[in-house]
Amino acid sequence: MASPTTATSAGIVSFRDLVDFVAHVADLYPEDTASFPEDLNMILSTHHAVLESELREKVVGALVLLRRKE
């Protein structure tokens, strides 16, 4: 994510899948994922203009899921 404009499509898909996975299991590992929502928010606020639309959608969806799980 240091340079999202040069990421490969395979890397983006892998990252998107990881974001989805961690969002779904975050409630099981609260200590390990405590900063995950802030990290996602930082990714969106820093790279929102250059992120692939599907990745941006997945990050927002992950934040919504985490919010529902509190």
Secondary structure as UniProt FT lines:
FT   HELIX           4..6
FT   HELIX           9..25
FT   HELIX           26..28
FT   TURN            30..35
FT   HELIX           36..47
FT   TURN            48..50
FT   HELIX           53..69
//
